[in-house]
Amino acid sequence: AGEEMRARLEVAGKRAQWEQISAAAAERYEYGARFGAPEALERAVTLYRDRALPMYPELSQEWAVTQNNLGLVLQMQGERTDGEAGLALLARSVEAYEAALRVYTEANSPFQWGSTQNDLGNALTFQAARTGGEAGLALLARAVAAHEAALRVRTEATSPVDWAMTQNNLGNVLQTQGKRTGGEAGLALLARAVEAYEAALRVYTEANSPVQWAKAKQNLGNALLQQGNSICCDAGMPFLVRAAEAHEAALRVHSATTSPVDWAAEQFNLGNALQALGARTNGEAGLALLARSAEAFEAALRVFSGSGATYYAEQVKKSLRATTFLTQWHAP
């Protein structure tokens, strides 16, 4: 009996230590995600990879949980890192999710399987966004398959919040596909993306899920911007107006102090919508829209430049240069 008790205490102590390490890693991840602290994200990776992961054997439940959590941190790092280094981090994120899916199956762990399929779809979407040609299209197809798989177990009736999350993420893939495809087929994909975001917004509201609501609004605004940019002349203007409205709505939730990286991302998106509107608007009204666009980009750049988000900082600089050019071209 004494041996059995010692064995149980050893198992319980190991589990408590693993949970403590995992909680510390999760805290670093949350801090890094919100405030754009690269060192916090790197610490989370170290804790998951070097401390938590070796504690349990490969293909155990705890190993799978740690792989999934490691995937989340690597994905966040990859999203924020420019160039080949960012792509390599995203590839490692995909590997971590696929490792977890060696343990989780649709039959024996439907909740965890659906969640990991959703996360895998997100990482593949970010990979695809930076990968050209056939390779990028193949990644997008894999992302769609992952989200559609997740929606087999995440239904509006049984798990509406998870369902809304995956609808939102599926919209992101369809939006990227639409942008790549172009023409009538591309517009059809963008329309499907808008439908997916609007489905998510049936569940998310500003009152009960403000962060998720703002993210879905942000994504909806980006899809509407793509639609507006794809439709010539006055016919595209209503989409651009709706895009700016969606981004301004999202900024009611995010603030520069409580969630600076999300706030900066939304300023960047708003800047793009205002830039598109300004480019199609004549006279003083067009110049005013372009001035607001430049202000939004400069606000975003202040945060991204100071938070180690090199990929996003470079994107903002490109957009700001375009607004400067358009302003000079519009000037009387």
N, C-alpha and C positions, 0 to 999 in steps of 0.2 A: 504493500500500500504506500509505503514511503517513497519507493522508486517511482510509482505512478504519479504521486503528488508532485514530486520534483520535476518529472517530465511535463506535467500540466503547467506548472509554474514557469518552466523554461519556455514553453510554447507561448504562454500568455505574455511573458516579458518580452520575447522577440516581437510579438505582434504589436505590443504597446510602443516599442522602440521604432518599428517600421511606421506606425501611424504618426508618431511624433516627428520623424524625419519628413514624411509626406506632407504633414501639416505645415512644417517650416518651408518646404519647397513651394507649396500652394500659396503661402503668404507672400513669398518673394515674387512669384509669378503675377499675382494680383497687383502688387505694387508696381512692378515693371510694366504691366499692361496699361495701367492707369496713368502713370507719371512719366513713361518713356525713359526708364532707368535701365540701360543695357547691362550694368553690373548686377542688378537684381535678377534679371532673366538668366544671366550666366550662372549665378549662384543657384537658381532653381534647377537648371540643367545638371549642375554638379551634384546636388543633393539627390535628385532622382536617379541619375546614371551611375554615380560612384558609391552612393550610400544605400539607397532603397532597393535598387534593382538586384544587386548581388545577394540580398538577404534571403531570397526565396528561389527555388529551382525554376529553370525554364519551363514554360507552359503551365505553371501554377496560376491560380486566380490572382494572387498578389502581384506576381510578375506581369500579368496582363494589365492590371490596373495601373501599375507604374509605367509600362510601355505607353499606354494611352495618354497618361499625364505628361510624360516626356515629349510625346508627339505634339501636345498643345503648346508647350514652351518653345520647342524648336520651330514650330509653325509661326509663332509670334515673332521670334528672332528673324526668321526668313522673310516675313512680310516687310520688316523694317530695315533689312540690310540690302544694300545695292549690289548689283553685279553678280559675278559667279559665286561669291560667298553666300549671297542670299539664296540663290538657286540650290546650292549644296545643302543649306540648312533645311529648305523645303523638302528636298529629296530624303533627308534623314528623318524628317517628320513623317513622310509617307511610309518609310520603312518601319517606324515605331508603331503606327496604326496597324499596318499589315501584320506585324508581330502579334499585337493584341488580338487580331482577328483569327490567329491560329488557335486561340483558346475560346473566344466567344463564337457561338454559332447562332443562327436564327432560331434553331430548335431548342437549344439548352439555355441560352442566355439572351432572349430577344431584346430586353431593355438595353443591356450593354452593347450588344451587336448593333442595334439601330443607332445608338449614340456614336459608336466608333465609325460606322459607315458614314454618318453625317460629318464627323471630323475629318475623315479621309477625303470625302468629297470637297471639303473646304481647302485642304492642303493642295489637292490636285488642281483646283481652280486657280489658286495663286501661282502654282508652277506653270500652268497653261498660259496665264496672262503674260508671262515673261518668256515664253517659248514659241518661236515662230514656226510656220510651215506645217507639214503633216504631223510632226511630233507634238506640236501644240494642240492640234485638232484631236489627236489620239488621247491626250491628257484630258481634254474637255469631255470627250465621250466617256472616259472612265469616271469622271466626276459626276456626270449625269447619272450613270449607272449606280454609283454609290448612293446618291441622294434618293433615287427612285427605290433602291433597295431599302433604305431607311424608312421611307414612307409606307412600306409594307407592314411595318410594325408600329410606326408612329402615325396614328390616325386622328382625324379631327374629333371623332367621337370618344376615343379612349384616352388620348393624351394630347389635348389641344395645344398646349404650350410647346411641346416637343414637335408636334406637327407643324406649327407656325414657324418654328425655328428652321426646320428643314425646307419648308416652302420658301422662306426667305433666302436660304442658301442655294436652292435650286434656281431661283430667280437670278442669282449672281452668275451661275454657269450659263444659263440661257442668254443673259445679257452679253457675256463675253463671246459666246457663239454668234450672236446676232451681229456684234461689231465686226467679227472676223469674216462673216459670210457676205454681208452687204446685199444690196438689191432688195427685191421683193421678199426673197427667202429670209434675208436678215431682218427685215421689218417684221415679218411674222414671228421670228424668234424673240425679238424685242417686245412684241405685244404679249407673247406668252410669259416673258419675264415680268412685265407689269402686272399681269393676272396673278402670278405667284406672289408678288409683294402685296397686292391688294388682298389676297387670301390670308396672308400672315396678319395683315392689319385688321382682319375680322376678329382675331383673337387678342392681339396686342392693342392696348389703348394707352393714351398719354397718362391716364390716371392710375391704371393698375399695373402697367409694365413699361414705365417711362423709358428705360434704357433700350429695351428691345424695340419699342415703338419708334424711338428716334433712329435706330439702326435701319429698320425697315423703311422709314421715311427717307433716310439718306439713300438707300439703294433704289427706292422708287424714283427719287429725283434724278439719280444717275441714268436709269433706264429711259426716263422721259427726255433727258438731255440727248441721249443717243438717238431717240426717235426724232426729236426736233432737228438735230443736226443732219439726219438722213433724209429729211423732207424739205424740199426747196421752198425758199421765199416765204410769203405770208402763211402758207399752209402749215409750216413747221412752227410758227410763233406760239400757238396755244400750248404746245408741248413744252417749249422753253419756259414759258410763264409758269406752268404747273411745276416744272423742275425747280425753279427758284423758290416757289412757295413751299415745296416739300423740304428743301434744305433750310429755309428760314424757320419752318416748324421744328425741325430737329434741333436747331440751336436754342429752342426754349428749354430743352432738357440739359444739354451739355454746357458747361461753363469752363472758362480758362483756368479756374482755380481747382475745381473738384475733379474734372476729367480733361486735362489739357490736351492730350493726344487726340481724343475723340473730338474735342472742340476744334482743334486745328484741322483735322480731316474734314470736318463739316464746313469750315471756312474755305478750305480748298475747293470742295464741291460747289459751294455757293458761288465762289469766284468764277468757276468754269461756266456755270449757268448764266451769270451776269455778263460774262465775256461774250457768250454766244448771242445773248439778247442785244448787247451793245453793238456787236458787229453788224446786226441786221436793222438797227434803228438809226435813222438819220438825225443830223443836227445836234442841238444841245442835249436832247434826251439821250441820244446814243453815247455822247461823251460822259454824261453823268453816270450811266450804267457801267461804262468802262472804268471810271474813277472808283466806283464801289467795288468793282471786280479787283482792281489793284489793291485796294485796302484789305480785302478779304485774303488775297494771296500773301500780302506782307504779314498779316496777323498769323497765318498758318506757318509761314517761314520762320518767324521768331521762335515758335514752339519746336518745330521739327529740327532746326539747326542746333537748338540747345539740348535736345533729348537723344541724340545719337541715331535718329531715324533718317539715315542717309538716303535711302531709296526715295522716301516721300519728299525730302528736302529738294532732291534733284527734279522731281516731277513738278513741284511748285515753281521752281526757278524757270523751267521751260514755259509754263503757263504765264508767269509774270512777264517774261520777255515778249510773248505773243500779245499780251494786253498792251504793253508799251508800244509795240509796233502798230497795233490797231488804233491806238489813241493818236499817234503821230499822223497816221493815214487819214483819220477822221477830222483832224484839226483844220479849222478854216484857213 
